[in-house]
Amino acid sequence: MCGIIGIVANNSVNQMLYDGLLVLQHRGQDAAGIATCSAGHIKMHKNNGLVKDVFHTRHMRNLTGNIGIGHVRYPTAGSSSVAEAQPFYVNSPYGIVLGHNGNLTNSERLKDDMFKEDLRHINTNSDSEVLLNVLANSIGKATQDNVLTSDIIFEAVSSVYARCEGAFAVVSMINNFGLLAFRDPNGIRPLVIGVNETSDGPEYIVASESVALDVLGFKILRDVEPGEAIFIDMDGNFYSKKCILNTKQSPCIFEYVYLARPDSMIDGISVYQTRLNMGKSLAKKIKKEWSDIKIDVVIPIPDTSRPSALEVSLMLNADFREGFIKNRYIGRTFIMPGQALRKKSVRQKLNPIKVEFEGKNVLLIDDSIVRGTTAREIVQMARDAGAKKVYLASAAPPVKYPNVYGIDMPSRHELIAFNKVDKDICKEIGADGLIYQDLDELKKNIIQESKDLKTFDCSCFDGVYVTGGIDENYLNKLESLRSDNIKNTDESTTTSQLDFSFALPESGEGELV
């Protein structure tokens, strides 16, 4: 899960890119980067850290131009080296920068092919750099007489689709030519287009979530369709083409459960409304299975579960209370690498209001339960605060399988629900009762808000991978890269690449020509 944004405007885009990345910060807190184009020169700055810490006045002053892209990152595998911060850059052909949200499931084979057949060197462990080189190579092969057109760009994207497997929402910039964005044939990762009509002509934006459009004053035009490429040239001319025939819209269902902000629209659907729906169906199941249990108070585990918890409380006719106060300066624990760090962060992030727990039967609502670290700690915090009974309900089904499409869901053995029944999970968490949302109900919660959407990538719940080609060998290799033991290894053992961070020095240098 990363956040991407690209803008073609009539004036400088650096501030807009910065502001857009700020509202996409929840999608990645490991690194941030911005690249712009001005007078045939690409300017770029990227580094590890939050957006507000990566970019200072001197960096922003250098990021000139009316076209640019931005990226916020968190790693699903490999290292968190500055070298893997995005956007990535290649100088041939033309000079291309790229930001990517998702994961290529055939990146290792592609990396080998790029070296042996295309004579292109991949400098990092990132599949995003692989994707950039596949795109650059395809553009180079499609170009005739050194003349680049939108048709050639779309032909190149078709070649990318023929080679790349997995999930990818991409925003790219070709030096002095325009902005390119495209989405994988299954539409797993989100990508939305916005437009701002001005007296000087239209301005365009593409971003992971519509909230970036809202904050910048753009109107939603539509979502990028699965297998579709969007190209906007330097003059603001808009082109689009479906670059692959066999497509199927199957967005990642976890975007609605947890990943996206509630005020975003994903594939034309209000994330907030789907979470309200999740609460209604969850409440029906609670009333059916716990008809003999008296619930005194319903408390959300901040922040994502709040809409669902509100509907649960209304349908159960129980008090809704904010039982936990959140420290806003602690990042999302789901994203944090390492079990020990996550456990520590839960206590730092949340503190109970004891009066809401003392002597009460408490129903905690969580958006999902992945490793169980957060749930276990919060259940214990509720008991320590004086709760008589602590029940836990998840707005999502049990997470039993790794996600291979760009979400850091770990090895199967680190998932609390893997090969366990609900009773065993409940015991491990330490709750007095545990209820999960049914997968069919979760799908209905979203489908009822759309006329067109029928299928989803639900692989983390049902183990069915929509792209195919995911077998036991692949999962075993993935686990070797994603396990906490690997991530806790000293950085020096996980990467040995040269660190081409392109971070601007104090003098303001850092221009790429």
C-alpha positions in Angstrom: 0.0 0.0 0.0 1.5 3.3 -1.2 0.0 6.6 -2.2 0.5 8.2 -5.7 -0.4 11.5 -7.2 0.2 13.2 -10.5 -0.8 16.7 -11.7 -0.7 18.7 -14.9 -1.6 22.3 -14.2 -1.3 25.8 -15.6 0.9 26.9 -12.8 3.5 25.4 -10.5 2.4 22.1 -9.1 4.9 21.7 -6.2 2.6 22.9 -3.5 -0.3 20.9 -4.8 1.7 17.7 -4.9 2.9 18.4 -1.3 -0.7 19.0 -0.1 -2.0 16.0 -1.9 0.7 13.7 -0.4 -0.2 15.0 3.1 -3.8 13.6 2.8 -2.4 10.4 1.3 0.1 10.0 4.2 -2.0 7.2 5.7 -1.0 5.0 2.7 2.7 5.1 3.6 4.8 6.5 6.3 8.2 5.1 5.4 9.3 7.6 2.6 8.1 10.4 0.4 9.1 11.9 -2.9 8.2 14.5 -5.5 9.4 14.9 -9.1 8.6 17.8 -11.4 9.5 18.8 -14.9 10.4 22.3 -16.1 12.1 23.4 -19.3 13.2 19.9 -20.2 14.7 19.3 -16.8 13.4 16.8 -14.2 13.7 18.0 -10.6 13.3 15.5 -7.8 13.6 15.2 -4.0 12.9 12.1 -1.9 13.9 10.7 1.4 12.8 8.5 4.3 10.2 10.0 6.6 6.8 11.7 6.7 5.9 14.2 4.1 6.3 17.2 6.5 9.8 16.0 7.4 11.1 15.2 4.0 10.3 18.5 2.2 11.6 21.8 3.4 11.4 25.3 1.8 14.7 24.8 -0.1 13.4 21.6 -1.6 10.1 23.0 -2.6 11.7 26.0 -4.2 13.7 23.8 -6.5 10.8 21.6 -7.6 9.6 23.9 -10.4 7.3 23.1 -13.2 3.6 22.8 -14.1 3.7 19.0 -14.2 4.8 16.5 -11.5 4.2 13.3 -9.6 4.5 12.4 -5.9 4.6 9.2 -3.8 4.4 8.1 -0.2 5.7 4.6 0.5 5.8 1.8 3.0 7.7 -1.4 2.1 6.1 -4.8 1.8 9.4 -6.6 1.4 13.1 -5.8 1.1 14.6 -2.8 2.8 13.5 0.6 3.9 16.6 2.2 2.4 16.4 5.7 0.9 17.5 4.1 -2.3 14.0 2.5 -2.5 12.1 5.7 -1.9 10.0 6.7 -4.9 9.7 8.1 -7.6 12.3 6.1 -9.5 14.2 7.6 -12.4 15.8 6.3 -15.6 17.5 8.6 -18.2 16.8 6.4 -21.3 14.7 7.0 -23.2 13.9 10.7 -22.8 14.1 10.6 -19.0 11.2 8.9 -17.1 10.2 9.0 -13.4 7.6 6.6 -12.0 5.7 6.0 -8.8 3.9 2.7 -8.1 1.3 1.4 -5.7 0.9 -2.4 -5.7 3.2 -5.4 -6.2 4.4 -7.3 -9.2 4.1 -11.0 -8.6 6.6 -11.9 -11.3 9.2 -9.2 -10.5 12.0 -11.7 -10.0 11.6 -13.2 -13.4 11.2 -9.7 -15.0 14.3 -8.5 -13.2 16.3 -11.4 -14.7 14.8 -10.9 -18.2 15.6 -7.2 -18.1 19.2 -7.9 -17.4 19.7 -10.8 -19.8 17.5 -9.7 -22.7 17.0 -5.9 -22.4 20.4 -5.1 -21.0 18.9 -2.9 -18.3 20.3 -2.9 -14.7 18.0 -2.9 -11.7 19.7 -1.2 -8.8 17.4 -1.9 -5.9 15.2 -4.7 -4.5 12.1 -2.8 -5.5 9.6 -4.2 -8.0 8.7 -0.6 -8.8 12.1 0.0 -10.3 11.5 -3.2 -12.3 8.2 -1.8 -13.6 9.8 1.5 -14.5 12.5 -0.3 -16.6 9.9 -2.5 -18.3 8.0 0.7 -19.2 11.1 2.5 -20.4 12.2 -0.4 -22.5 8.8 -0.7 -24.0 8.7 3.0 -24.9 12.2 2.8 -26.4 11.2 -0.1 -28.6 7.9 1.5 -29.7 9.4 4.9 -30.6 10.1 5.5 -34.3 12.4 8.2 -35.6 12.8 9.6 -32.1 9.2 10.9 -32.3 7.0 10.2 -29.3 3.2 10.3 -29.6 0.3 9.3 -27.4 -0.3 6.3 -29.7 3.3 5.1 -29.1 2.8 5.6 -25.4 -0.3 3.4 -25.4 1.5 0.8 -27.5 4.2 0.7 -24.9 1.7 0.3 -22.0 0.2 -2.6 -23.9 3.6 -4.2 -23.8 3.9 -3.6 -20.1 0.6 -5.4 -19.6 1.9 -8.3 -21.6 4.9 -8.7 -19.3 3.8 -7.6 -15.9 1.7 -9.6 -13.5 0.1 -8.6 -10.2 -1.4 -5.3 -8.9 -0.2 -1.9 -10.1 -1.6 1.6 -10.1 1.1 3.8 -11.8 1.8 7.4 -12.3 4.7 8.4 -14.5 6.2 11.5 -16.1 8.1 11.6 -19.4 10.5 14.5 -19.5 9.1 17.4 -21.5 6.3 15.3 -22.9 3.6 14.5 -20.4 2.0 12.6 -17.6 1.2 8.9 -17.9 -1.0 6.9 -15.5 -2.3 3.3 -15.8 -4.0 0.6 -13.8 -3.6 -3.2 -13.7 -6.1 -5.3 -15.7 -8.0 -6.3 -12.5 -8.1 -2.8 -11.1 -6.8 -4.1 -7.7 -5.2 -0.9 -6.6 -7.3 2.3 -6.8 -6.7 5.3 -9.1 -9.0 8.2 -9.7 -9.0 11.1 -12.2 -9.9 14.7 -11.4 -10.3 17.9 -13.4 -10.2 21.6 -12.6 -11.7 23.9 -15.3 -9.8 27.2 -15.3 -9.8 30.3 -17.6 -6.5 29.1 -18.9 -7.8 25.6 -19.7 -8.3 22.4 -17.8 -6.0 21.0 -15.1 -5.8 17.3 -14.4 -4.9 15.1 -11.5 -4.6 11.4 -10.9 -4.4 10.0 -7.3 -4.8 6.9 -5.2 -7.8 8.4 -3.4 -10.4 11.1 -4.2 -9.6 12.8 -0.9 -6.5 14.3 -2.7 -8.8 15.8 -5.3 -11.1 17.2 -2.7 -8.4 19.0 -0.8 -7.0 20.5 -4.0 -10.3 21.7 -5.4 -10.5 19.2 -8.3 -13.8 17.5 -9.3 -13.9 13.8 -9.7 -14.0 12.9 -13.4 -14.0 9.2 -13.0 -11.8 6.2 -11.9 -9.1 4.9 -14.2 -10.6 1.7 -15.6 -8.8 -1.7 -15.3 -6.3 -2.0 -18.1 -6.7 1.6 -19.1 -3.9 4.2 -19.7 -4.3 7.9 -19.3 -1.9 10.4 -20.9 -1.9 14.2 -20.5 0.6 16.1 -22.5 2.5 19.3 -21.5 -0.3 21.4 -23.1 -3.0 19.8 -21.0 -4.5 17.6 -23.8 -6.2 14.5 -22.4 -5.9 11.0 -24.0 -7.1 7.6 -22.8 -7.1 4.1 -24.1 -7.9 0.6 -23.0 -4.6 -1.1 -23.6 -5.6 -4.7 -22.9 -8.8 -6.5 -23.8 -9.1 -9.1 -21.0 -9.9 -7.0 -18.0 -12.1 -7.6 -14.9 -12.8 -5.1 -12.2 -11.8 -6.8 -8.9 -10.6 -4.1 -6.5 -9.0 -5.0 -3.3 -11.7 -5.3 -0.7 -9.3 -4.3 2.1 -9.3 -0.8 0.7 -12.9 -0.4 2.0 -12.2 -2.3 5.2 -9.1 -0.4 6.4 -6.7 1.1 3.9 -8.6 4.1 2.4 -9.7 7.2 4.2 -13.5 7.2 5.0 -14.0 10.4 3.1 -12.7 8.9 -0.1 -14.5 7.4 -3.1 -13.0 4.2 -4.4 -14.4 3.0 -7.8 -17.3 5.4 -7.4 -18.3 4.0 -3.9 -18.2 5.9 -0.7 -15.8 4.2 1.7 -17.7 5.7 4.7 -21.0 4.3 3.5 -19.6 0.8 3.1 -18.2 0.9 6.7 -21.7 1.9 7.9 -23.1 -1.0 6.0 -20.4 -3.3 7.6 -21.7 -2.2 11.0 -25.3 -3.0 10.2 -24.6 -6.5 9.0 -22.2 -7.1 11.9 -24.9 -6.0 14.4 -27.3 -8.5 12.8 -24.9 -11.3 13.4 -24.2 -10.2 17.0 -27.9 -10.1 17.8 -28.4 -13.6 16.4 -25.4 -15.3 18.0 -25.2 -13.3 21.2 -28.9 -12.9 22.0 -28.3 -13.9 25.6 -25.5 -11.4 26.2 -26.1 -7.9 27.6 -23.9 -5.3 26.0 -23.6 -2.1 28.1 -21.4 -0.1 25.8 -20.0 -0.3 22.3 -16.5 1.2 21.9 -14.6 1.5 18.6 -10.9 0.8 18.3 -9.8 4.1 16.7 -10.0 5.3 14.0 -11.1 3.1 11.1 -13.8 1.1 13.0 -15.7 4.1 14.2 -18.5 4.2 11.5 -19.1 0.4 11.9 -19.2 0.8 15.7 -21.7 3.6 15.5 -24.2 1.4 13.5 -23.6 -1.6 15.8 -24.5 0.6 18.9 -27.7 1.9 17.2 -28.9 -1.6 16.2 -28.1 -3.1 19.6 -29.6 -0.1 21.4 -26.4 0.2 23.4 -24.4 3.2 24.4 -21.7 4.3 21.9 -18.6 5.7 23.7 -15.1 6.8 22.8 -13.3 4.6 25.3 -9.8 5.1 23.9 -8.0 8.4 23.3 -5.6 8.2 20.4 -2.2 9.8 20.2 -2.2 11.4 16.8 1.6 11.4 16.6 1.9 7.7 16.5 1.7 6.0 13.0 -0.6 3.2 12.0 0.5 0.1 13.8 -0.5 -2.1 10.9 2.3 -0.5 8.9 5.0 -0.7 11.5 7.6 -3.5 10.9 8.3 -5.8 13.8 6.1 -7.4 16.4 7.8 -5.7 19.3 7.5 -2.3 17.8 3.8 -2.8 17.0 3.1 -4.0 20.5 4.9 -1.0 22.1 3.1 1.4 19.8 -0.4 0.1 20.7 0.2 1.2 24.3 1.7 4.5 23.1 -1.1 5.2 20.7 -4.1 4.4 22.8 -5.1 5.2 26.3 -8.4 4.1 27.9 -10.9 6.3 29.6 -11.5 4.2 32.7 -15.0 5.5 33.5 -16.3 4.0 30.2 -15.1 0.5 31.2 -15.5 0.1 34.9 -18.0 -2.6 35.8 -19.4 -2.8 32.2 -19.8 -5.5 29.6 -17.9 -3.9 26.8 -18.1 -4.7 23.1 -15.0 -3.6 21.2 -15.3 -3.1 17.4 -12.3 -3.4 15.2 -12.1 -3.0 11.4 -10.0 -6.2 11.1 -7.7 -8.5 13.0 -4.4 -9.3 11.2 -1.7 -10.4 13.6 -3.8 -10.0 16.7 -1.2 -7.8 18.4 -3.4 -4.7 18.6 -6.5 -6.7 19.6 -4.7 -8.6 22.3 -3.2 -5.4 23.9 -6.5 -3.5 23.7 -8.5 -6.3 25.3 -6.0 -6.4 28.1 -6.2 -2.6 28.4 -10.0 -2.8 28.7 -9.7 -5.3 31.5 -7.1 -3.2 33.3 -9.5 -0.3 33.0 -12.1 -2.3 35.0 -14.3 -3.9 32.4 -16.4 -6.8 33.7 -16.6 -8.6 30.3 -14.7 -7.8 27.1 -16.2 -8.9 23.8 -14.6 -8.2 20.4 -16.2 -8.0 17.0 -14.4 -7.6 13.7 -16.0 -5.7 10.8 -14.0 -7.9 8.4 -13.7 -11.7 8.2 -10.6 -13.5 9.6 -7.4 -12.7 7.7 -6.0 -16.2 6.9 -3.8 -15.7 3.9 -1.0 -13.3 2.9 -1.8 -10.4 0.5 0.5 -10.5 -2.5 -0.7 -7.3 -4.1 1.0 -4.7 -2.1 -0.3 -4.9 1.4 2.1 -5.9 4.2 0.2 -8.9 5.5 2.9 -11.1 6.8 3.7 -14.8 6.5 0.8 -17.2 7.2 2.2 -18.3 10.5 2.2 -14.7 11.7 -1.5 -14.3 11.0 -3.5 -15.0 14.1 -6.4 -16.7 12.2 -4.2 -19.0 10.1 -5.3 -22.6 10.7 -7.3 -21.6 13.7 -11.1 -21.6 14.5 -12.7 -18.6 16.1 -12.7 -20.2 19.6 -8.9 -20.6 19.6 -8.4 -17.0 18.3 -10.7 -15.7 21.0 -8.7 -17.5 23.6 -5.4 -16.2 22.2 -6.7 -12.6 22.2 -8.0 -13.0 25.7 -11.6 -11.9 25.0 -14.8 -13.3 26.5 -16.3 -13.6 23.0 -15.3 -13.0 19.4 -17.4 -12.5 16.3 -16.2 -12.0 12.7 -18.0 -10.5 9.7 -19.0 -13.1 7.1 -17.3 -12.6 3.8 -20.5 -12.8 1.7 -22.0 -10.1 3.9 -18.8 -7.9 3.5 -19.1 -8.2 -0.3 -22.8 -7.2 -0.1 -21.9 -4.2 2.1 -20.0 -2.8 -0.9 -21.9 -4.1 -3.9 -25.1 -2.5 -2.7 -23.5 0.9 -3.3 -22.6 0.2 -6.9 -24.4 -0.7 -10.1 -21.4 -2.2 -11.8 -19.0 -3.7 -9.2 -19.6 -7.4 -8.7 -16.2 -9.0 -7.7 -13.3 -8.2 -5.5 -9.9 -9.4 -4.6 -10.6 -11.1 -1.3 -7.4 -13.1 -1.2 -6.4 -12.3 2.4 -9.8 -13.8 3.5 -10.4 -16.7 1.0 -6.9 -17.4 -0.5 -8.2 -16.9 -4.0 -5.7 -14.7 -6.0 -7.5 -13.0 -8.9 -4.3 -12.8 -11.1 -3.6 -16.5 -10.8 -0.1 -18.0 -10.7 0.2 -17.9 -6.9 1.2 -21.3 -5.6 2.8 -22.7 -2.4 6.3 -22.1 -3.7 5.5 -18.4 -4.3 3.9 -18.0 -0.9 6.9 -19.7 0.8 9.3 -17.4 -1.0 7.2 -14.4 -0.1 7.1 -15.3 3.6 10.9 -15.5 3.6 11.0 -11.8 2.5 8.1 -10.6 4.7 8.5 -12.3 8.1 9.3 -10.1 11.1 12.5 -12.0 11.6 13.7 -10.9 8.2 12.6 -7.3 8.7 14.3 -7.1 12.0 17.6 -8.0 10.4 20.2 -5.3 10.3 19.7 -3.0 7.3 23.2 -3.7 6.0 22.3 -7.3 5.4 19.2 -6.6 3.4 20.5 -4.3 0.8 23.8 -3.5 -0.7 22.8 -1.3 -3.6 24.2 2.1 -4.2 22.1 4.8 -2.6 20.8 7.0 -5.4 18.4 9.0 -3.2 18.6 12.3 -5.2 17.9 14.2 -2.0 18.7 17.8 -2.6 21.6 19.2 -0.6 21.5 22.5 1.3 22.7 24.3 -1.7 19.5 23.4 -3.6 21.3 21.3 -6.2 19.7 18.0 -7.3 18.5 18.6 -10.8 18.2 15.7 -13.2 18.7 16.5 -16.9 
